[in-house]
Amino acid sequence: MRKWFLVSGIIVTSLVSRVALADQITVAVKGMVCSFCAQGIKKTFTRKEGVESVDVDLDKKIVTITTKQGANLTDSDVKESIVDAGYEVLSIERKA
């Protein structure tokens, strides 16, 4: 039983470290008005290599992108993807 707790502690520690090193990008987007807009943006970023998850808050007009550990998604990559989809980027913020 003691070994199980030790092993689970290592797994939890590894997962916490991995999430802590991920980059979270919050983008304020102008022009998202419907769930179709949200789906399109989510699909655009989900396809990108290095993106772990995408959350779109349609009410607040915010897109939150979480990258995988060590992935590099620049602000210009983010802005280009959103502009190409037909929307305007109002701001980009990052949290490590």
N, C-alpha and C positions, 0 to 999 in steps of 0.2 A: 504494500500500500504506500509506503514511503516513497518508493521509486516513482509511482504514478504522479504524486504531487510534485516531485522534482521535475519530471518530464513536462508536466503541464505548465509549470512555472516558466520553464525555458521557452515553450511555445508561445505563451502569452507575452513574455518579454520580447521575443522576436517580432511578434505582430505589432506590438505597441511601438517598437523602434521603427519598424517599416512605415507605419502610418505617420509617425512624427517626422520622418524625413521626406514625406511627400509634400509637394507644393500645392497650395490651394489658390486658385485664381478666381477672383470675383469680378464679373464684368457687368456694368450697367449698360443695358441695350435699349435704344430708342426704336420703336416701330413694331415691337412684338405685341400683337393684339388678340391672338387666338391660340387655341391649343395646337393648330396646325403649324403655326410659327414656332412654338416651343418644341414640337416634335422634330421639325427640320433642323433647328440649331442643335438639339441633342444628338441627332443622327450624324450631323456634320462632325462633331467633336468625338463621338464614340468611335468613329472610323479612324481617327488619328492615332498613330503609334505613340505610345507613352501615356495615353489618357486612361486613367483608372475608372473614373466615374464623372457623370455630368448631371447636374440638377438645374432645372429651369423653374424659377418662381415667376410665373406669368403676371401675377398681381403686382409684384414689386419691380418687374422688368429686370430681373437679375439672373445671370447665368453663373453657376459655380462649377468650376472644372477642377478636379483633383487629378494630379498627374502621378504616375508611378514613380517609385524611388529612382532617382538618377536620370529621369526623363527631362528633356529640355524643350519646353514649349514657350517660345518667346512672345512678348507682347505684340510684336508685329505679326507673328503667325496667327495669334488669336484675333487681332483686329482684321486682318485680311480675310480670315474665314467668315467672320460675321458680316463684313461689308460685302463680300462675294455672295452671301446668302440674301442680301437686300436690306440689311439693317444698319443702324448707326451705333458706333461705340461711344458712350458718354464718358466712361471711366474704366480703368483696369486697376485692381488692387491685388497684391500678393501676400500670402502668409506662408511661412515655411513650417 
